[in-house]
Amino acid sequence: MQAQNTVVKKGKTHDTIIVKHQPKPAKKTVAKPVATAVVAKEIVLPTPEFINQPYYFDSDGNKLIKLENANALMVTKKKTLGLKGAKQFLSMDASSSKIRFIAKKDIVFFIKTSGDVIDLTSYIKLYLFDPVEQKREATVNSKEGMLNNKDESKGKLVNFSVKMTSKDNYQIQLPEQLEAGEYGFVWVKNMDLKEFTVFAFGIDWKSSD
């Protein structure tokens, strides 16, 4: 660009001032921040360490908690030489479990199998046990006799559903909240055994709370 002459008059003399026009500096381009999509972190569910052993799922810590490993004897009792019937019940030591939970809802367990279990609910059962004289008992089978048997069955069977989470890994879901009490998972594949392994736990809240 050529320089321009600007004439400034001062009295009788003329002073010439050279004014140079500089090109305007180019505007800096400011990069706009690129919006990034927020990706939710995928939660990876834990898997049991041992097979055929239910674990309690702690959803807050996303971890599994081992249950009490106890032994229960299968006891058969006939009343009045069988006239009042007979019953079979599981009996294990101690009136309460050392493993206890206070969850009020969404109680979930995980179990890993060896891969040869087709219908898991046919092989493992969940019982509510009754504390009886420093023991825990649950009736498995009861037959009425010729005379009325006024004795009530101890404990009860608790239904649940099973959902596969990955190969050989299953989630045990309960249809309703568990009442306070003593519980245990029992493998019942072979009911001719005299001794069974029970994975026991206790619930310390009440339905009315």
N, C-alpha and C positions, 0 to 999 in steps of 0.2 A: 504494500500500500504506500502511495506517494505522500510525502509530507505536505501539509497545507500551510500557507502563509497568512498570518493574521496581523493586520495593521492597526497599531494603537497610536492615536494622535496625542501628543503632549506639547501643547503650546505651538511654537513655530517648527519644531522638529518632529520628525516622524521616526518612531522606533518600531522596528520590525521584530516581532516575536515568532519564533518557529514553534508550532504546536504539532507534536507527533501523536497521531491516533494509533493506539495499540489495539490489536484485535482482542475481543472479549474472551476471557478464559472459558474453555469448554466446561459445561456442567458435569459434575461427577455423578455417575449413575450409582444410586444406592440400591444394593440388592435387597429385595424383599424376602423376609424370612419364609422359608418353605414350611407349610403346615405338615406335621408328621402325625400319622395315624397312631392312636394309642392302642397297643396290642395287649390284651389281657393275658397275664401269665397263666400258662396251663398248669393245673395242679395234677401232679402225678401221684396216684393213690399208692400207698405202700402195699407190699405183698408179704404174706406170712413167711417166716423163716423155716418152719417145720410143717410137714404135710399132716393132714387129718387132725389138726389142732385149731380150734376156733380162737380168734383174737378179738378183743374189744377195740373198736375204732374210735380214737380220740380225734374228732374232727377239728378241734381248735388247734391242736399241734400237728395234725396230719400224720399221726403215728399209731402203731398198734401196741396194745397192752396184753401181756400174757395173762391167762386165767389160772386159777388154782388147779393144780393137777392132783386129784385125789382118787382113792380107790373106794368102790362101793361093792358090797356083797349083795347077791340076789338071795333074798330070804323067802321061803315058802312056808306059810302057816295055814294049818287046817283048824277049824273051830268046831269043837264038839264032834270029833271023829268025822268031820266033813259034813255033818248035818246042817251046820250054819255056813257052809261054803268054805272056800279057801282063797287066799290071795298071795300074790307075789309082789314084793316091794324091794326097792334098792335102799340100802342102809350104809351110810358113811359116817366116820367119826367127826366129832366137833359139831356144835349146834349152829355155827355160822362160819362163813368163809372169810379169809383174811383179805381177799381181793374184793373191794367194794366200789360202787359207783353211785353218783347222785344225779345222773342225767334224768331229766323229766320227759324228754321226747327225743325222737329220732335216734333211738338206740340201735346201733349197727355193729355187726360182727363180720369178720372176714375169715375165710378158710381156704386152704390150698389142698387139693387132692392129688393122688398119684396118677390120675387120668383114666382110671378104670371105673369110676363112679358114674352111673347113668342118671339115676334119680337120687340126689343127695338127701332129700327129705325122707326117703325110705330107710336110710342107713344111720342117720343121726337124729336124735330127738332132744327137745328142750323140756326139762321138767322143773316145776316149782316144788321145792322140797319143804317139808314141815319139820321144824325143830322138835325132837322128841328125846328127852332125857340125855342131853349131851350128844345127840346124834342128829343126823338129817335123813329123813325118809320120804320116799315117793312111791306110791302104788303104781305098778306097771300092769298087773293083770289081776282081775278079781272075778270070782265065780260065786254066785249065790247058791246056798244049799236048800234043803227041804224046809228048814226053819228060817224065819226072818232074821236077817243079819242087820242089826242096828248100827254096827260100827261103820263110820264113814271112811271113805278112802282118804289116804294121806296124800297131800300135794295134788298136782294136776299136770296134764300135758299141755304145753304151750305151742300153738301153731305158728309157723313162720313160712316165709317164701324165700326163694333163692334166685339170685341173678348173677350170671357169669360176667365178670369184669375183664378177664383175659383168659388165656388158655390155662385150664386147671385151677383158676382162681375164682372164688365165688363170694358174693356179698349176701349175708343173711339179713333179711329185712323182717321186722316184726310188724304185724298189722295194727297193733295197738300198743299203748304204753304199758310197760310192765308195772305191776303193783309192787310195793315194798316186800321184800322177802329174800329167800335163799333159792338160787337157781343152779342148774347144771346141765351141760350138754353131754349126752351119752351116746356112744356108738352102739347100735343095737343090731348090727349085721348078724351076729351069732347069739341068739337068746339062750342057747344051751350052756353058756358059760356061767360059772358061779361067781366070778369077780369081773367088774367092769371099771374102766377108766372114766372118771367124771371130770369135766372141765368146769369148775364151779366158780360162782361169783355171787355177790349180794347187791341188792338195790335198797337204798336207804330213804327213799322218798315215798310219800303216800299219795294215793290218787286224789284225795280230798284237799291236798295242799294247793 
